[in-house]
Amino acid sequence: MRAVIQRVSRASVTVEEAPVSAIGSGLLILLGIEEIDGEEDVEWLARKITGMRIFEDGEGRMNRSLLDTGGEAIVVSQFTLHASTKKGNRPSFIRAAPPEHSEPLYRQFCEFLSGCLDKEVGRGRFGAMMEVTLTNDGPVTIVIDSRVRE
């Protein structure tokens, strides 16, 4: 399971010109799921993200987590995070899990993250063509992979 997390001052998702979800200060999480991912990946990644100290403290140091700040989160499923560009110029998405595997894990991740934060998280619409708008704060953008766990 791979996530690109972006610290934002605001973010929103729109589908067919209709607002789906929006947040203020917090994290936009782009989530890619592989066939080999499971519940352990969901829990590890959600805990890692909520505890990551990437928000500034009173001294301007990145020393506070999403839990510390009470910030919000919005999660957008993005199979393209598992693109392989090894051969040619057209990316292969063979590593991305099919919808019947990835959609339940996406929902489970959102629910587990919501439990960790003790609040609802915003969501994109799984499988839809979405417009994601964000104001990156910092900018701070971090890639986390449950297979690598660095």
Legacy VTK file of the C-alpha trace (Angstrom):
# vtk DataFile Version 3.0
C-alpha trace
ASCII
DATASET POLYDATA
POINTS 150 float
0.000 0.000 0.000
1.465 3.298 -1.060
0.445 6.786 0.022
1.442 10.243 -1.033
0.583 12.567 1.818
0.458 16.301 1.376
0.147 18.803 4.193
-2.583 21.183 3.101
-4.301 24.309 4.303
-7.345 23.074 2.356
-8.307 20.361 -0.122
-11.437 19.247 -1.938
-12.743 16.602 -4.322
-15.294 17.247 -7.046
-16.951 14.678 -9.333
-18.874 15.859 -12.405
-18.818 19.431 -11.065
-20.466 18.337 -7.786
-18.546 18.686 -4.484
-17.846 15.314 -2.867
-15.768 16.345 0.156
-13.616 19.156 1.457
-11.290 19.787 4.396
-9.426 22.650 5.981
-5.967 22.296 7.501
-4.664 18.737 7.535
-3.591 16.040 5.089
-4.567 15.045 1.576
-3.785 11.334 1.247
-3.495 9.767 -2.208
-3.763 5.996 -1.665
-2.592 3.240 -4.020
-3.373 -0.412 -3.289
-1.632 -3.542 -4.573
-3.007 -7.081 -4.800
-0.717 -8.200 -1.952
-2.005 -5.535 0.454
-4.208 -6.478 3.377
-5.482 -5.447 6.797
-1.978 -5.249 8.305
-1.000 -2.684 5.650
-4.159 -0.663 6.330
-3.497 -0.442 10.055
0.252 0.191 9.796
-0.167 2.951 7.214
-3.032 4.711 9.023
-1.116 4.702 12.309
2.061 5.902 10.602
0.281 8.782 8.885
-1.638 9.971 11.952
1.480 9.907 14.125
3.876 11.492 11.632
5.228 14.758 13.019
5.032 17.034 9.979
3.125 20.001 11.391
4.921 22.952 12.904
5.117 23.587 16.619
5.377 27.011 18.267
9.042 27.266 17.249
8.389 26.562 13.573
9.771 23.000 13.712
7.934 20.048 12.221
7.213 18.462 15.567
3.438 17.905 15.700
1.274 15.159 14.227
-2.199 15.229 12.743
-3.387 13.866 16.091
-1.650 16.720 17.934
-3.109 19.432 15.714
-6.639 18.041 15.435
-6.336 18.489 11.675
-8.538 16.906 9.068
-7.819 14.314 6.385
-9.173 13.524 2.960
-8.354 10.202 1.230
-8.388 9.724 -2.536
-7.909 6.294 -4.107
-5.260 6.485 -6.822
-4.226 3.301 -8.633
-1.670 5.255 -10.683
0.655 5.338 -7.659
1.655 1.800 -8.645
2.580 2.704 -12.214
5.594 0.966 -13.672
7.573 3.035 -16.153
10.300 0.453 -16.670
9.530 -0.255 -20.332
8.610 2.286 -22.968
6.712 5.506 -22.428
3.282 4.147 -21.526
2.974 3.302 -17.820
1.818 -0.155 -16.819
-0.615 -0.432 -13.922
-0.353 -4.205 -13.536
0.785 -3.879 -9.900
-2.350 -1.960 -8.924
-5.003 -4.171 -7.345
-8.263 -4.669 -9.252
-11.331 -2.850 -7.864
-12.797 -5.965 -6.218
-9.697 -6.109 -3.981
-8.798 -2.439 -3.685
-12.206 -0.886 -2.999
-12.840 -2.813 0.245
-9.302 -1.986 1.432
-9.796 1.672 0.517
-12.982 1.768 2.583
-11.288 -0.089 5.435
-8.372 2.369 5.384
-10.757 5.345 5.551
-12.672 3.791 8.444
-9.519 2.858 10.370
-8.029 6.317 9.814
-11.297 7.853 10.998
-11.068 5.747 14.165
-7.462 6.798 14.764
-8.419 10.471 14.423
-11.740 10.087 16.241
-13.455 12.025 13.445
-14.781 11.419 9.961
-12.336 11.723 7.101
-13.163 13.144 3.711
-13.176 10.734 0.791
-12.980 10.816 -2.925
-15.340 8.654 -4.959
-13.750 5.294 -5.688
-13.303 4.645 -9.409
-14.627 8.031 -10.491
-12.873 10.678 -12.549
-12.202 13.270 -9.859
-10.941 16.813 -9.681
-8.731 17.169 -6.635
-7.895 20.690 -5.544
-5.415 21.503 -2.817
-3.376 24.256 -1.319
-0.140 22.577 -0.330
1.136 23.925 2.989
4.913 24.215 3.086
4.992 22.516 0.661
5.256 19.222 2.521
4.804 16.061 0.433
5.874 12.600 1.646
5.657 9.151 0.038
5.087 6.152 2.339
4.988 2.503 1.271
3.887 -0.314 3.572
6.195 -2.718 1.707
9.282 -0.589 2.392
8.418 0.827 5.834
11.212 3.390 5.902
LINES 1 151
150 0 1 2 3 4 5 6 7 8 9 10 11 12 13 14 15 16 17 18 19 20 21 22 23 24 25 26 27 28 29 30 31 32 33 34 35 36 37 38 39 40 41 42 43 44 45 46 47 48 49 50 51 52 53 54 55 56 57 58 59 60 61 62 63 64 65 66 67 68 69 70 71 72 73 74 75 76 77 78 79 80 81 82 83 84 85 86 87 88 89 90 91 92 93 94 95 96 97 98 99 100 101 102 103 104 105 106 107 108 109 110 111 112 113 114 115 116 117 118 119 120 121 122 123 124 125 126 127 128 129 130 131 132 133 134 135 136 137 138 139 140 141 142 143 144 145 146 147 148 149
